[in-house]
Amino acid sequence: MSQKRVTITDVARIAGVSVSTASVVINNKDKYVAPRLRQKVLDAVQELNYQPNLVARSLKVKETRTIGLILTNITSPVTPASVRLVQRFAREQGFDTLLAVSEEDLNLEINIVENMLSKRVDGLILCPADSRSVEHLRYAASLIPVVAIERPVAGMCSVVTDNTAISYQAAAHLVAHGRRRIGVIHMPLQGSNTRQRIEGYRRALMEGNCLEPGLFFETDYVGSSAFDLACRLVQQHHVDAILATSQSIAMGAVKACKQLGANIPHQVAIFGYDDVPWMELTTPTVSTTQQPIARIAQRACEILFAALSSAPPPPHMEVIPSHLVLRNSCGCP
């Protein structure tokens, strides 16, 4: 038979005080309670091993001291840094973090948001699966503070980076190295950051008079077909460079060139996205775009907890610059 849950009424009875007195002591609001009575309550809490009913407390004070964190891809090596930072920031504020992954699936994201709202999270940080279909996010933002990261949501606080500008710089860098048949392997276009990266590539290639739309290939968000697509670009289309919109795609491109015996960078230059450890360990080392992942997560936390502790800030978008990391795979010494 299950043991009866100890209640605050039991604590008050053992301590010989009223329930209201026991409540103010347990909730650290006991500045006007006599030290003798306060100690009686604390002794009763210890004797009974009393654990406050946090669910009941959340219904009363309308908070659970929990925030939600929704990311699109848990397999990316850059994800753990964001998770650790958000969890640490929240923990320092006395909050727990509820983590979920949408896998770039809008319907799954909608269900996750609804589930988190039902669990009464106090705020939400998320990378939207599709920043154009956001009615569920607008509804959530009408109830609790919500901050979008990586992909902006109109009319909502967002912390992003300059995907178009930095992608333009990466493609222009390859053009400056004399590359003219430049292939692109990208993630699905539903993510606004992917569309922005492609926009940057296209503009730089167009200015370099070497834009060939037939050399743009799409894979899934984890880069499952990146190896095969890179092989096709090298063998059938004879590209002299490949731009990748993620680190997993860059890995597939490097693997394809090595297996085909295509020398990197002399025959095929490669420019990746996101700076992860393997890029410095492979030969040649991989040039890439480094996103300010930690800074984005930090600012998102600062904005969210400012909104939780005071009046929410007006909707705005903060842009934190990315930068190029030039190594050997692009042709740099």
Summary of the structure (lengths in Angstrom):
residues: 333
radius of gyration: 26.2
end to end distance: 72.8
largest distance: 85.8
contacts: 1107
relative contact order: 0.11
helix: 45%
strand: 15%
